[in-house]
Amino acid sequence: MALTSAAQIAKTYGKEGEILLRVESDRFSEMLAECEDQEKKLEEPVFIYFDGLPVPFFIETIRHRGGNAWVVTFSTIRDISHAEEVVGRDLFIESAEEDNFKDLDLIVGYTVITEQGKTVGTISKVLEYPSNICLELKETETLIPFHEDLVLSFDQDCKTIAMKIPDGLLK
């Protein structure tokens, strides 16, 4: 699923790891307001990029400070030093738009082969994580990232997908 920028992490707030967000998305602001009104956690993760990869965080507490300012705590940030590590970064949420891969379940049952022609296994499930689609192989329950850069060829007649599989995924 695609991610969209929702807020800027402006600064730390207090000494318990709280963070002040400047929310830039009406949709995210509505999500926060609904959770604050019902005194509940935000169920969906938010994402912060580290080294080019989106890392999920879960928001535990939410307080509106006025305007577009919100004070939140993340479940994994408990002190000011950890909170300072995310200050200045953008915060992302899952896009509301439909995923580009609507019919991925059609490849369940296909055989995955390596670029050398070795059979790796049969696709038993397609798992859609935010910004990361994975194929689960029936025989080993191994997860293989499914990205257009890794697909070498796709044969509907033979029901095979040749892929460049990252080192270390297969034993």
N, C-alpha and C positions, 0 to 999 in steps of 0.2 A: 504494500500500500504506500502511496506517496505521502510525504510529509510536507507541511506548510508552516512557515514561521508564524508564531503566535504571540511571542513576548520577548522582551529583552530583560536579562537578569541585571538589574541596576546596581544593587549593593546588598551587603549583609544587613541584617536587621536584628539587633540584640546579640546575645552571646550563646544562644542555644541552637545555632545553625539556621535560624530563619533567614529568608531571602525576600527582598523587595523586587517584585516584577513590575515592569511597565508593559501592560498588555496592549497589543497592537491589533488584535483580532476580535471582532464583535462576537463571533461564535465561541471563542475561548472565554471571553468575558461572561457570556451567558452560562457556560458550563460551570465556571467558578461560582457565579452568583447562585445557581441552583444548588450546588453542593453546600455553600455557606448557609443558605436558607434552611436546608434540611439537616444541617449539622452532620454531614457525612463526608467521607473521603471521595476524591475523584477516582473512579474505578479504572479509567483508561490511563495508560502511561503517557508521560510527556517525554520528549527526547532532547538531549543535548549532544552536540557533535564533539567527539574527541578523536583526534588523528584521522579525520575524515569519515568516521563511522558514527551512526546515531546510537547513543547509549540511553536505554530506558530508565526513567525515574518515576517513582510514584509519589504523588502529593498526599500528605497526611492531614495537614491542617490548612485552612484557608480563612483569611480575614481581608475584607475590603477596606482600604485606607482612604478611598476617595478618588474620583476621576478614574484614571486608568491604572492606578497603583493598587497592587494586591500583595499581601504578605503571606508567604506559604512556607511550609516545612516539607522537606522530602524525607521519605522513610530511611534513607541511607546517609543522610547528612545530619549529624548531631552536635557539631560544634562550629565555632566561627572559622577555624582554620580550613576545614573542609568546605564550608560555604564560600570562602574567598576564592577557592579554585574554580568556581563556576561564574563568578561575577564578570560581567562584560560579555558573556556568551548569549547567543540567541537560544530560545526555547521553541521547540517544534511540537506540533500535534499531528495526528493522522488527518489527511485531507478528507473532506466530505465527498469528494468526487469518487466515482466508481473506479475500481482497479482496472488497469489496462488488460489484465489477463483474466477475462471473464470465464473462459471455457477450459481452464487448466485441468479440470477433473477428467477431461477427455483423454489425457495422456496416462491415466491410471491403467496399468497393464502393459505399458510399453517397456521394452528392455533397454537398459542403459549400457552403452559400451564405451570404452576408453578410446582415445585417439589412436591407440595401437591395435584396436579391434578386440580387446579382451572384454568379455561379458562381466558386468559388475553386479547386475541384479535387475529385478522387476519392480517398477514403481507401484507401491501399494497405496500411497497417499500423497496429496499435494498440500503442504502446510504453508499458509500465508501469514508470515510474521511481518510487522511493519518494515517496509523497505527491504525485505529479505524473504523471498519465496524459496522453499526447500522441498526437495523430493525425498520421500522416505522409501527405502528399499525393503521389499518384503522379506527377503532372506536374512538380512542382517540388522534391520531396523536402523541402518545408517542414514543420516541426513546429508544430502548433497545440495549445496546452493544451486538454485536454478536462475541463471542470469544469461542474457543474450550473448555476453562476451565469452561464456563458457560452452555454449552450444555450437558444435562444429557442423553437424548435419542432423536432419530430421527426416525420417523415412516413414510416411504414413502406411505404405503398402506392407512393409516388413515390421511395422510397429517398433521401430528402434530410434533411439536418440544417441548420437555420438557426442560425447562431451569431453572437454578438457577438465579433468578432475584435479583440484588442488592437492598438492603433496600432503600426506599425513591423514587424509580422510579415510583411505582404505587400508586394511591390514592385510 
